[in-house]
Amino acid sequence: MTDKLWVQHHAAKLNRPLKQKIRKSYTSTVKPAAIPVIIQFKHPLTPARMKALQKHLGTHAFPIKHQLPLHRAVASRVTLKCLEQVCCWSGVHKVYLDGIKKTTLNIATPSIGATAVQRSRGLTGKGINIAVLDTGVYPHPDLTRPVNRIIAFKDYINHRKCPYDDNGHGTHITGDAAGNGWSSKGKYRGPAPEAGIVGIKVLDKNGDGYDSTIIKAIEWCMVRRKKLKLRILSMSFGGPVNPSAKDDILVQAVEKAVKAGLTVVIAAGNSGPGRRTVESPGISPSAITVGAVNDRRTVTQKDDRIAVYSSRGPAPGGKVKPDLVAPGDSVISLRAPGSQLVRELPGNKVGRKYFKLSGTSISTPIVSGAAAQLLQLRPCLTPGQVKSLLKRNAFSLGLKPNTAGSGEIDVRFLKRCASKPAGK
């Protein structure tokens, strides 16, 4: 089949970003490099089927970067000729561009009522474990003293065993959710200062990561959900959106995680104030998608304003997004010494141990921490019930749903909320 013609012939098997990438490759004067792809199969990929595919591809190089068994998929880098052969194989269901996601950067805890319920109900996220998929986590004293709450660490970038963060974003995010203020005498702490942390490095030192790596990490969490007692996945990154959520395999992965019992909290993105600017995977229907407000350094929420950069809905298909908003402007949290962000933004240092950042990246873990408080009180809640309760009790900012969702996260309702033991 001639160049370009095969793309039309197999259009149904190629997701839209991949088709665009192929067309650009054919019009470019530079010889196209191998394209990163995620290949989804019609059936589970057994060794026999893999052997049949390799035979079909002949001499074409087909290196496997990740196997994604829960999605019947593999990630690879292939030439255009190899990709054409892949599409010809009858066992292939769909091929996606392995896109890149980036960190969504552009007084918080008291303003959402988290401190009040910490004091009145003892809700500190104790017994609830949060997986933070990001640039890693530095073992900051606010996470390791008086006891080490980093219960597990997985590195998909450099494959190191001990917790670290060469970018700094993931450490700040982790503190936004679960820092205990050890180094500030309790001043800078998140909503869930006793929650356990599972740090998963899916983004490199520049804050970038491939969809396939993120999906691999989501599968890892799903398989180990019970063993690690995981309840929440927090993801503060985003990227370009496909016209349909069904055309986005990362969104599919998020939906699977929610069905498996994990509450998934995702940044809306920093591409506002225009309409339809919520990023992927924040368009996931079942996830809690979070935008940002400026809390104006006051405890009251009445004077809070939506951040100009906070991405707006609707999501593809007309779905309302974001679901909630939370403080995201100039939030002080944990600093990872010597990290990329610290070198790039030395003026953002606060004292010896902290750092100031803004963005929906920051709002997201604040909601993750609030979800941990709710799950500590009501451990039998499903992800759908967690989302519903947080939305129903949000503080209305009087804004349109596709600007601020149901409003600003407000966990003061937990002061009057009855606890329900597991199984009730």
N, C-alpha and C positions, 0 to 999 in steps of 0.2 A: 504494500500500500504506500502511496506517495506521501512525502512530508506534508503535514497539515491535514490531509484528508482523513488520516486515522483519528485525529482529534475529534472531528465531526462524527465519525462512525462510532466512537466510544464515548461520546459526550455524556451519556447518562452515568457512566462509571467514574467520571472526573468531577470533583467538587469545583465550584466556581473560581476560587483563588488559584487552584492548580491550572485550570484552563487559561486563566489570564497570564500566569507565569510561563506556560508553554508558548503561548502566542508571542509574548515578549522575546522569548528565546529565539524563535524563528525569524523575528524581524531585526534582531540585534546583529551587528557586524562582528561582534566578539563571539567566538565559539562558546556555546553554553556549557557551563560546568554541570556537574551532577546535581540533581534536584532532590532536596530532602522531602520524602513522602511517607505517609502512613497508609499501608495497604490493608484493607479490611476484606476478609474472606467470607464466603457463603456458609462455610462449615468450620468447626474447630480445626486448627492447623496441626495435624498429626505429623510425625516424622515421615510417614509414607507420602502424604500430600506435599510436604515440603520438598521431598526428593523429586516428586513429579514436576513441581514448579521449576526446580533447578534444572531439570532435564529439558523442560520446555524453553527455558531462557538460554540454553546452550552456553556459549562462551561469555555472555554478558555478566559483568560483575554485579553481584547482588549481596552486599554486606549487610548483615542484620545488626542494627544498632540496639533495638529493644524488641523483645517479644511481649505482646500485650494480650495475653490469653483471654481475659474477661471481655475483650472486645473483638476476639477472633482476628487479631491484627498483628502486623509487624511494622517497625519503622526501618527505613533504609535510605540510602542515597543512590539514585540511579540516573543513567544517561537517558536522553530522549528516546533512543532506539530501544533501550531496555524497558522503559516505561511503556512503549508501544506493545512490546511482547507481553508485558505483565497484563495489560488491558485485554489482550487476545485470549488469555487463559480463562477458561470457563468457570473456574472456581473463585474468581475475583468478584466481590460484590461492589466495592467502591474504593477509589484512591483519593486521598486527601493531601493537600500541601501540608507539610509539617511546618506550620507557622511559628513565629517567634512572639512570645509575650514579654512585656516589660513591666517593671515596677511602676505603680501609679502614684508618683510623687508630685507633687507641685509645692491646768485648771479644769481639763476635760472630764476626769472621773467624777468629781463632785457634781458637775452640771447635769449628769444623766441620772442622778439619784443613787449611784452605785455605792457611794460612801455611806449613805443613810441606811441601806439595807445590809451593808457589811456590819454596821454597828448594832442595828436593832434586831436583825435576824441571824447574824453570824454567817451571812452568805458570802463566801470568799472563793467559791469555785472548788472547794475541797472535795476530792473524790472524782472530779471531772477532768478528763484529759483532752487537751487541744493539740491538734496537729497543725503546725505552721509551715505551709509550703512556701518557701521564699529563698533568700540568699544564704541561709544557714542561721546559726545562733551562737553568739559568743557566750561562754560561761560567766556571765556578769554576776556580781555578788547578789543583786536583786532577784536572781533566779536560782542561785546555789546556796545562799545563806538564809536561815540557819540550817536548812536541809536542801540538798540538790533536787530541784524539781524538774530538771531535764531528764526525763525517764528513758528517752531513746533518741538516737540521732542517725539519720541516713543521708548519705552524700551521693547524689547521682551525677555530680559534675566532676569532682576530682577523686572520688571514692576513698576519702579519708574516714577514719573510724571515730575520732574524737570531735566533739562539737567545736565549730569555728565559724566565722563570718567575715569573708574578705571584702564584702561590699558594705555592710553595716545596716542595710535596710531591714533584713530579717530580725536582727537583734532589737531594733527600735520597735518593730511590729510586735514582737513577742512581749516586750515590756508594756506596750499599750494595752495588751490583753491581760497580762498576768504578772507584771513586775510588782514586787512587794514593798518597794521603797526602803530597802535595807540601808542603802548608801545615802539616803536623804532624810532619815528619821521619819519615814512614812509620807513624805511630801509628794513624791512622784511615784504613784502606784496605780496599777490598772484595776479594773472592776473585779478581777478574779485572782487575788494575790496568793492564793493557795492551790490554784489549779496546777495539774501536771502538764509538762510541755513535751511534745514530740517534734523535734526540729528536723525538717526535711529540706535539704538543699537541692532545689530544682532550677535555680537561676545562678548565672555565673557572676564573677566579680563586677561586671558592668550592669548587672541587674536584668540580664536577658536569659530566656530559656525556651527550648522547643516544646511544642504541644506534646510530642511523644514522651518527653521526659516527665512532664507534668502528669500525663495519663498513667505512666508507669508508677509514679508516686501515689496517685489516687488508688490504683489497683493494690499497691503495697499496703495502704491504709485499710482498704476494704478486707483484705485477707487477714490482717492482724487486728481488726477492730476489737474483737473480744479479748484477745490475748493482752493487748495494750490498754484495754478499757477506754477506747477512743470514742468520743461523742461528737466532737466538732472538728471540721476542717476550715482553716482560715486562709484565704488566698487574696493577696493584695497585689495583683498584677492584671494586665489586660492587653488586648490587641484588636486588630481589625475584625469587623463583624461580617458574617455571611448573611445573605438575604433570608435564609431560613435556619433555625436552630438545628433542624434535622441534617443540614449540610455541614455541621460543625461537630467533629468527633470529640472535641474537648467538652463541649456542652453535653454530649451523650454520656461522657464519663462522669460528669457532675450529677446528672440525673440518676445514673446507676448507684452512685455513692449515697444519694439521698434515699433511694429505695432500699439500700442496705442498712439504713438506720443512722446515717451520719448527717448532722446538721451542717450544711455547707454555707459559709459566709464569704461573699466575694465583693471586691471593690467595683463600683460603677464605672470608674475611670475619670480622667481629668480633661475631657475634651469638650466640656460645656462652654458657654451656656446654650448652644444650639440644640434643636430637637434631634432625636434619634442618634445620640452620641454615646449611649451606654456601650461599653466594650465587651468583647468576649473574654472569659466565659460568664461575665455578669448578666448576659441575656438569658441564662439558664432559668427556665420557668420555676423550678422547685427550690432554687437557691435563695438565700436572703441577700439581696443586692443592696449595697450601701453607698449613699452619696455623702457629701460633706457639708457641714455648717461651720460658720465662725461663731464661737460661743462668747466672743467679746470679753473674755476673761472674767465672766460673772457666773455665779452659781445658778441664778435664775435662767430659765430657758425662754422667757418671754421676749428677750431682746436678741435672741440668736437669729442670724441671717444666713440664707443659703450661700455657699461659696460660688463665686462666678464660674470657676473652673469645673465644678461638679457636673458630671455627665447627666444628661436628661434623656427621658424616654420619648416615645414608646420603643420597646424592643421589636424586632421583626415579628410580624403577625399581629401587631397592635397591642401586645401585652404591656401592661403598666410596669414600668421600672423607673427609678429604683424602688425598693420596698420600704426602706427606711433611710434616714440620714443620721449622722452622728458628728461630734466635734472632730475637725480635721485640720484646723488652721493653727500653725505654730505650736504643736503639741510637744511637750518635753517628755522624753523617754530614754531608754538605755543606749549607751554609746559603746560601739565595738572599737577598741583602740587600734589605730593603724589601718583601719579599713578605708576603702575607696572614698566613701562619702565624707569621712572625717578629713581626708586629705583635700577633697574638692571643696568642702564647705567648712573651713576652720572657724569661721565666724558664728557657726551654729552651735558651738560647744556651750554647754551650761554646766558650770562647776567642773569637777574632776571626772565625773562618771556619766554625765548625761548629754543629750543632744536634742536639738529642736528641728522638727520636720513638719511639712504640710502635705495634704492631699487625701484623696479617698482611700489611699493605702493605709492611712492612719485611722480613719473613721472605722474601717472594717474590723480590725481586731478589738476595738472598743465594744462593738456589737457582739463579737465572739465571746469576749469576757462577760458581757451581760447575759448571753445565752448560757454560759457556764453557771452563773448565779441561779438562773431559773431552773436549770437541770439539777443543781444540787438540792433545791427545794422540792422539785417534782421530777425525780429520775426516770419515771416511766413514760414521760412525754415522747411522742414521735417527732421527727424533724418538722413535719407539717404542723403539729400542734405548737411547737416552739415558735415557728414563724408566725402563726396566727395570733398567739398570745402577745408576742412582742409588737406586732403591727396594731393589734386592737388597743393596746395600752400606750401607744406612742403619743407624744405631745404634739398637738396640731400646730403647725406654723402658718396655717391659713394659705398654703400654697397648692397649686395644682398637683394631682397625683404623679404626673410624669416629671415633675420637678423635685418633689420631696417625698414621694411615696405616701405612706400613712402618717408621716411626720418624723419627729426626732425621737430616737430611742430614749425611753424613760422607764427605769425599773422600780420606781417608787411603789408601783402596784404590788410588788413582792412583800411589802410591809404588812399588807392586809390579805395576802394570798395564802390560802390554807395549803399546808404540805400534804402530799399524798404518798404514802409508802409504795415501794415497788410492788407491782402486782395488783394494785387497786385501781 
